[in-house]
């Protein structure tokens, strides 16, 4: 299996992550959290890679205590896997794990599309189209992590507009997982074409064409799923954390 070399982060991301004053522990932790999250969403950490505390502390110039708080937060959010007596690892989901999450999204979001079809208010349409413009702007700027985040938030926004208050937490969790899957296994493409695909969904909803809206959502999620599955088998060779989080 071919290995993927970690790509260097944008200079502003790396330096900002390490620039908190030494007497501002909360700021230090937030910057470490933001830097690791960005590395995950930019696909600079391989599935299964271990985040060795000693190496991370050296890369960030921080104490292990501060680092452990950040790792615990990332573990709680599902962005890292924490194993007792072993440490923190980048998630390495199986094909079955990935398919189950996308299957859950297909089922839930079909209901959301059905609820919204033909029922978009003028304010709803403005919000959705403004969101798509933000996606397009992020894609043009090459901001992969922002592009992935916005692509996921489009689906959360649909849930909100459908009045799915009880579903927001569930959809948010499912979207967060698939965002990470895309970043881990498909970093070069990120969320390419998502803006166009999202626009197709909006237009179908606006036209009240339920069959087209369902097809657009189903094909959109299926394409993302198959793209990730096609690249699931990646190398789990050791990660050079100093290179990823270079100062």
Helices and strands as residue ranges (DSSP letters): H 11-17, H 25-41, E 50-51, H 53-60, H 64-76, E 80-83, E 87-90, H 95-116, H 122-141, H 144-161, H 165-185, H 194-207, H 210-230, H 241-244
